[in-house]
């Protein structure tokens, strides 16, 4: 089920980020009195009465300003409006109705989407009259509230936002589809892989790059397990992406990565691993999904010694050594069905839990085997380690002082975790906390 998307927009400094933080229940967006603090779109998972939705915090809209910085912010807002199901238009009660508010209102009406007018900074009942002038903007639903202090109107707003969202029933993990996002540069063969796996022409296949614009979902059963395949648009370098349809398509592709269990990064084997492939792999790693490097067009490679090919990749991009690798041909169907088996293995690694006792034994042995050097006469001490969560596996190591643990030693401990517990195809997250750290 696609989660509902709510875009929060308005001119600068109306309290959009404060409202987002209020709805999310925690401070996620930066809040400051200076305008244009929020520049890029910020996506936040939110929940109201067990109804889940996605908030997009955006920068302030300034119409008619040709400054490059402002134009970039406005472009980010355009993408948010394109993605949104409902728009929260935030205005400032204290500064009053502004000519820019009329411009923004007209812009939002052209989207043909539901717009809820939020009159922010109504900090008390005595100030409620401040909101009345905003009826002139012509919207049917208006919510005078204080995002900073919170009040019952925030609850009314959330009730209306979520009125058409159903509470998702808990699915048995075995029956829940494993979501695989097929990603990569344009013309790497992503749609051909999807069509071959489905045994039908589901996505448009063309030699012209950028043919796929929308993400395409399709479910398939393989060996009694349900997989959801998501074909996405090719992701080019940011500097080469034109504003408009392609930018929206790339944005959806990156969002598909964030929402998937496993990303299948399709690489043109004839071209080898490019800098853009590495960039897309980094996006997958940051998203915390599993990662499979699928080297497509393997039928065109004369030297089919996969171990030599893998060795070259591991030298060129050592940060991808954890990723699973498969050598396939969408044209001939070579090894395509193995994608499902490997994806299931990777997901099992994402869900792996390590007992606290065993984890502490491994970390302590690694520490004793190779203790870190002292810094300014002070020695690092490791008190305790625990696994905080799965998907991706996340660990917390409690130490005496975070200034005493260097990056090379962090890499050493990560390596020991993988040597002992595997996590093949899965990024792992390790955070370090010291005594008195409240995070």
C-alpha positions in Angstrom: 0.0 0.0 0.0 1.4 3.4 -1.0 1.7 5.7 1.9 -0.1 9.1 1.6 2.3 12.0 1.0 1.8 15.4 2.6 3.8 18.4 1.3 4.2 21.3 3.7 4.6 24.6 1.8 4.5 28.3 2.2 6.6 31.5 2.0 9.7 31.7 4.1 9.6 31.8 7.9 5.9 30.9 8.4 6.8 28.0 10.7 6.7 25.1 8.2 9.5 23.1 9.9 8.1 23.8 13.3 4.8 22.3 12.2 6.6 19.3 10.7 8.4 18.7 13.9 5.1 19.0 15.9 3.4 16.5 13.7 6.3 14.1 13.7 6.6 14.4 17.5 10.3 15.1 17.4 12.8 17.7 16.2 13.8 16.5 12.8 13.8 19.7 10.6 16.0 22.6 11.5 14.1 25.5 12.9 15.5 29.1 12.9 14.1 32.6 12.7 16.2 33.2 9.5 14.4 32.5 6.2 15.5 29.8 3.8 17.0 27.5 6.4 15.2 24.5 4.7 16.6 24.2 1.2 16.1 20.6 0.0 13.1 18.5 0.5 13.1 16.6 3.8 11.1 13.3 4.0 9.8 12.3 7.4 7.7 9.2 8.3 4.8 10.2 10.5 2.0 8.3 12.4 -1.3 9.5 13.7 -3.6 7.1 15.5 -1.7 4.2 13.9 -2.2 5.7 10.4 1.1 6.1 8.6 1.9 8.8 6.1 5.0 10.7 4.8 5.6 14.4 5.4 7.7 16.5 3.0 9.2 19.7 4.6 10.2 22.3 1.9 11.9 25.6 1.6 10.0 28.9 1.5 8.5 29.8 -1.8 9.5 33.2 -3.2 7.8 33.9 -6.5 9.5 36.1 -9.2 12.9 36.0 -7.6 15.6 35.1 -10.2 18.3 34.4 -7.6 19.9 31.0 -8.4 19.7 29.9 -4.8 16.0 30.8 -4.6 15.2 29.2 -7.9 16.8 25.9 -6.7 14.6 26.0 -3.6 11.5 26.6 -5.7 12.5 23.7 -7.9 12.6 21.5 -4.8 9.1 22.7 -3.9 7.8 21.9 -7.4 8.9 18.3 -7.0 7.3 18.0 -3.6 4.0 19.3 -5.0 4.2 16.8 -7.8 4.6 13.9 -5.3 2.0 15.1 -2.8 -1.5 13.8 -2.3 -2.4 16.6 0.1 -0.8 20.0 0.5 -0.5 21.9 3.8 -0.3 25.6 2.9 1.2 27.4 6.0 0.7 31.1 6.5 1.8 33.5 9.3 -1.0 34.9 11.4 1.2 37.4 13.1 2.6 39.0 10.0 -0.8 38.9 8.3 -2.0 38.3 4.8 0.9 38.9 2.4 0.7 39.4 -1.4 3.0 36.4 -1.8 0.4 34.3 -0.1 -2.0 35.1 -3.0 0.6 34.1 -5.5 1.2 30.8 -3.7 -2.5 30.1 -3.4 -3.0 30.5 -7.1 -0.1 28.1 -7.7 -1.5 25.5 -5.4 -5.0 25.7 -7.0 -3.4 24.8 -10.4 -2.2 21.5 -8.9 -5.8 20.3 -8.6 -4.9 18.6 -5.3 -6.4 18.9 -1.8 -5.1 22.0 -0.1 -5.5 22.6 3.7 -4.8 26.1 4.9 -2.8 26.2 8.1 -2.8 29.6 9.8 0.2 29.3 12.1 1.4 31.4 15.1 -2.1 31.7 16.7 -0.7 31.3 20.1 -3.8 31.9 22.2 -7.6 32.0 21.9 -7.5 35.8 22.1 -5.5 35.8 18.8 -8.0 33.6 16.9 -9.4 36.7 15.1 -6.0 37.0 13.3 -6.9 34.1 11.1 -10.1 35.5 9.7 -8.5 37.6 7.0 -7.0 34.4 5.4 -10.4 33.3 4.2 -9.7 35.7 1.4 -7.3 33.1 -0.1 -10.3 31.1 -1.1 -9.7 27.7 0.5 -12.5 25.7 2.2 -10.5 24.3 5.1 -8.6 26.5 7.5 -6.8 25.5 10.7 -5.7 28.4 13.1 -3.1 26.8 15.4 0.2 27.2 17.1 2.8 24.7 15.8 5.3 25.9 18.4 3.0 25.2 21.5 0.6 22.7 20.0 -3.1 22.7 20.6 -6.3 20.7 19.8 -6.5 22.2 16.3 -3.3 20.3 15.4 -5.2 17.1 16.2 -8.2 18.3 14.1 -5.7 18.9 11.2 -4.2 15.4 11.6 -7.7 13.8 11.7 -8.5 15.4 8.4 -5.1 14.5 6.9 -5.6 10.9 7.8 -9.3 10.5 7.2 -8.8 8.4 4.1 -5.9 6.4 5.4 -6.6 2.8 6.5 -4.9 1.2 9.4 -2.7 -1.4 7.9 -3.2 -4.9 9.3 -0.1 -6.6 10.6 1.1 -9.0 7.9 2.8 -12.3 8.7 6.5 -11.8 7.8 6.4 -14.9 5.7 3.5 -13.6 3.6 4.9 -10.0 3.3 6.3 -9.4 -0.2 10.0 -8.9 -0.4 10.4 -5.6 -2.2 13.2 -5.4 -4.8 14.0 -2.0 -6.4 15.7 -2.4 -9.8 17.9 0.7 -10.1 20.9 2.0 -12.1 22.0 4.4 -14.8 19.9 4.8 -17.9 20.1 2.1 -20.5 21.7 -0.5 -18.2 18.9 -3.0 -19.0 16.7 -2.6 -15.9 13.3 -2.9 -17.8 14.6 -5.8 -19.8 15.4 -7.7 -16.6 11.9 -6.9 -15.3 10.2 -8.2 -18.5 12.3 -11.3 -18.6 11.6 -12.1 -14.9 7.9 -11.6 -15.5 7.9 -13.4 -18.8 5.9 -10.6 -20.3 6.3 -7.1 -21.7 5.5 -5.1 -18.6 7.9 -2.1 -19.0 8.7 -0.3 -22.2 12.2 -1.3 -23.4 14.2 1.0 -25.7 17.8 1.8 -26.5 16.9 5.5 -25.9 18.0 6.3 -22.3 15.4 7.7 -19.9 12.4 5.6 -21.4 11.2 4.7 -17.9 9.6 7.7 -16.2 7.5 6.2 -13.4 8.4 3.4 -11.0 6.6 0.2 -12.0 5.5 -2.3 -9.3 4.8 -6.0 -10.1 4.4 -9.0 -7.8 5.7 -12.4 -8.6 5.8 -15.7 -6.7 9.1 -17.6 -6.8 9.4 -20.9 -4.9 6.4 -20.1 -2.7 7.7 -16.6 -1.7 6.2 -13.3 -2.9 8.5 -10.7 -4.4 7.5 -7.2 -5.4 9.7 -5.9 -8.3 10.0 -2.1 -8.8 11.4 -0.9 -12.0 12.7 2.6 -11.8 13.9 5.4 -14.1 17.7 5.6 -14.8 19.6 7.9 -12.4 22.0 10.2 -14.2 24.5 12.6 -12.7 22.7 15.5 -11.0 24.3 18.0 -13.3 22.9 16.3 -16.4 19.3 15.9 -15.1 16.9 18.5 -16.7 14.3 20.0 -14.5 10.8 18.6 -15.2 9.7 15.1 -16.0 13.2 13.6 -15.7 13.9 15.2 -12.3 10.6 13.8 -11.0 11.4 10.4 -12.4 14.8 10.3 -10.7 13.3 11.5 -7.5 10.8 8.6 -7.6 13.7 6.2 -8.2 15.6 7.4 -5.2 12.4 7.2 -3.1 11.9 3.6 -4.3 15.4 2.8 -3.0 14.4 4.2 0.4 11.3 2.1 0.5 12.7 -1.2 -0.7 14.1 -4.2 1.2 16.8 -5.0 -1.4 18.2 -2.8 -4.2 19.3 -4.6 -7.4 21.8 -2.1 -8.9 22.1 -3.0 -12.6 25.5 -2.2 -14.1 26.5 -2.5 -17.7 29.3 -5.1 -17.6 30.7 -3.9 -20.9 31.3 -0.5 -19.4 32.4 -1.7 -16.0 31.7 0.1 -12.6 31.3 3.8 -13.3 31.5 6.7 -10.8 27.7 7.1 -11.2 27.2 3.4 -10.3 29.3 4.1 -7.1 27.1 7.1 -6.4 23.9 5.1 -6.7 25.4 2.4 -4.5 26.1 5.0 -1.9 22.5 6.1 -2.0 21.5 2.5 -1.4 23.9 2.2 1.5 22.6 5.4 3.2 19.0 4.1 2.8 19.9 0.9 4.7 18.6 -1.5 2.1 20.3 -4.7 1.0 22.5 -4.3 -2.1 23.0 -6.7 -5.0 25.3 -5.6 -7.8 23.9 -7.1 -11.0 26.4 -7.0 -13.9 24.2 -7.2 -16.9 25.1 -7.9 -20.6 27.4 -10.6 -19.4 26.9 -12.4 -22.7 28.9 -9.6 -24.4 32.0 -10.2 -22.1 34.7 -12.2 -23.7 36.6 -12.9 -20.5 33.9 -14.5 -18.4 36.1 -15.3 -15.4 33.9 -13.8 -12.7 36.5 -14.0 -9.9 38.9 -11.7 -11.8 36.1 -9.3 -12.5 35.2 -9.3 -8.8 38.8 -8.7 -7.7 39.0 -5.6 -10.0 35.7 -4.2 -8.5 36.9 -4.8 -4.9 40.1 -2.9 -5.6 38.3 -0.1 -7.4 35.5 0.3 -4.9 36.4 -1.4 -1.6 33.4 0.2 0.2 31.2 -2.2 -1.9 32.9 -5.4 -0.8 30.0 -6.2 1.4 27.5 -6.2 -1.5 26.3 -9.4 -3.2 27.3 -9.7 -6.8 25.7 -11.6 -9.7 26.6 -11.7 -13.4 23.6 -11.9 -15.6 22.2 -11.3 -19.1 18.7 -9.9 -19.5 18.9 -10.8 -23.2 19.6 -14.5 -22.7 18.1 -15.0 -19.3 21.4 -16.1 -17.8 21.2 -16.5 -14.0 18.2 -14.2 -13.7 16.2 -16.5 -11.4 19.2 -16.5 -9.0 18.2 -12.9 -8.2 15.3 -14.1 -6.1 17.4 -16.5 -4.2 20.1 -14.0 -3.5 17.6 -11.3 -2.5 16.0 -13.7 0.0 19.4 -14.4 1.5 20.2 -10.7 1.7 16.9 -10.0 3.5 17.6 -12.7 6.0 20.9 -11.0 6.7 19.1 -7.6 7.2 16.8 -9.3 9.8 19.6 -11.1 11.6 19.8 -10.5 15.4 23.0 -11.2 17.4 22.7 -12.0 21.0 24.2 -9.5 23.4 26.5 -12.0 25.0 28.0 -13.2 21.7 28.3 -9.6 20.4 30.2 -8.5 23.5 32.5 -11.5 23.2 33.4 -10.7 19.6 34.0 -7.0 20.3 36.0 -7.6 23.4 38.2 -10.3 21.7 38.8 -7.9 18.8 39.8 -5.2 21.3 42.2 -7.5 23.2 43.7 -8.7 19.9 44.4 -5.3 18.6 44.0 -2.6 21.3 44.0 1.0 20.0 46.9 3.4 20.7 46.5 6.0 23.3 45.7 9.6 22.4 47.4 12.3 24.5 48.0 9.6 27.1 44.4 8.5 27.3 43.2 5.0 26.4 39.9 4.0 24.8 37.7 1.6 26.9 34.8 -0.3 25.6 32.2 -1.0 28.3 29.3 -2.7 26.5 27.8 -3.5 23.1 24.3 -4.3 22.0 22.2 -4.6 18.8 19.6 -1.8 18.7 17.6 -2.9 15.7 17.5 -4.7 12.4 16.8 -3.6 8.8 19.6 -2.6 8.7 21.5 -4.2 11.6 22.3 -1.4 13.9 24.7 -1.7 16.9 25.6 0.6 19.8 28.9 0.4 21.5 29.3 2.2 24.8 32.8 3.7 25.4 34.5 6.0 27.8 35.2 8.9 25.4 34.2 9.3 21.7 37.2 11.4 21.0 39.4 8.4 21.6 38.1 6.2 18.8 39.5 6.9 15.4 38.1 6.2 12.0 40.5 3.4 11.2 39.6 1.6 14.5 35.9 1.9 13.6 36.6 0.3 10.3 38.6 -2.5 12.1 35.6 -3.2 14.4 33.2 -3.2 11.5 35.4 -5.7 9.7 35.4 -8.0 12.7 31.6 -7.8 12.9 31.4 -8.9 9.3 34.0 -11.6 9.7 32.1 -13.2 12.6 28.5 -12.6 11.6 28.4 -12.2 7.9 25.9 -9.6 6.9 26.6 -10.2 3.3 24.9 -7.8 1.0 23.8 -5.6 4.0 25.1 -2.2 5.3 25.6 -2.2 9.0 25.4 0.8 11.3 27.6 1.2 14.4 27.2 4.2 16.7 29.4 5.0 19.7 28.1 6.5 22.9 29.9 7.7 25.9 28.8 8.0 29.5 26.4 10.8 29.9 25.5 10.9 26.2 21.7 11.4 26.0 21.2 10.7 22.3 
